[in-house]
Amino acid sequence: MTPTAASALRIVTFGDLDTGIWGATWASSDAALALRAGGSALTAPATIETGDEGEDWTLRADGVELTVSPEAEPVSSEVLGGFDQLGRLSGHATLSDGNTVTIEALCRRGIRDALRPGAADSIRDVSCWFEPDRGLALTAVRPRKTKGHDRDLIAAAVLDVEGAHPIAEPRLSTTYTEDGRPARAGLELWRAEDENGEQSYPTRAAGEVAGPGLVTAAEGMEVQAEPFRWHSRGAEGTGVYLLVRPR
């Protein structure tokens, strides 16, 4: 395990809405797992064993053992430290109703070694993936004692097995329900200019909540996880929207 990964914030989001299985784990030393399979769910303390960027991670909780394998090159973040990476998750989980499910799905895994949850007023972490080999990731942090999205610190990446790309100008828009639950979201991710000073068209995606969410807690923060169905370039994918706030 790398020293950075041992203490850094780690994020794994995964799922496939066609099978009805999705989930997320979030935090550093004391991780929390939220997992749903159809009408059954599980929220539980968890551990994440991480290694180098090219190695498997292992996610464990009571009755749960999942392996997270890299599928593409990692994309480093200068804004929040660490990296994002497209991956594939596999393993099994025993849910609260006693049923055991086998899980095989694309995922996003990430490390944020410059993010301190206790210093944030809120964190929005958005990820999505499209079979067979493309994904998007964004983390927006609103520091304490600031108002408005113009002060947010945002890291984002396009995750692609043929070439992953950091994002120079990321934009996230979210529509919420009356009780504060994310209902719809849009991503607009602009890459940096190339060596000729030219900028390509942005990568865009639009998503909407796709079922009941889950709420757990970690690092003194409430973690609200929502399954999302995403649309981008004519493709439909799965994702997870994490809204993290102080308890």
LINBEL-V879896 format. One record per run of one state. SS is the DSSP state (H for helix, E for strand, - for the rest). FROM is the first residue (numbers start at 0). LEN is the number of residues. If there is no record, write none. Layout:
ss->SS from->FROM len->LEN
ss->SS from->FROM len->LEN
//
This chain:
ss->- from->0 len->2
ss->H from->2 len->5
ss->- from->7 len->1
ss->E from->8 len->8
ss->- from->16 len->4
ss->E from->20 len->7
ss->- from->27 len->3
ss->E from->30 len->7
ss->- from->37 len->2
ss->E from->39 len->10
ss->- from->49 len->7
ss->E from->56 len->5
ss->- from->61 len->2
ss->E from->63 len->7
ss->- from->70 len->4
ss->E from->74 len->2
ss->- from->76 len->6
ss->E from->82 len->12
ss->- from->94 len->5
ss->E from->99 len->13
ss->- from->112 len->4
ss->H from->116 len->3
ss->E from->119 len->11
ss->- from->130 len->3
ss->E from->133 len->10
ss->- from->143 len->5
ss->H from->148 len->3
ss->- from->151 len->1
ss->E from->152 len->8
ss->- from->160 len->4
ss->E from->164 len->2
ss->- from->166 len->2
ss->E from->168 len->8
ss->- from->176 len->5
ss->E from->181 len->9
ss->- from->190 len->12
ss->E from->202 len->7
ss->- from->209 len->4
ss->E from->213 len->5
ss->- from->218 len->2
ss->E from->220 len->12
ss->- from->232 len->2
ss->E from->234 len->12
ss->- from->246 len->1
//
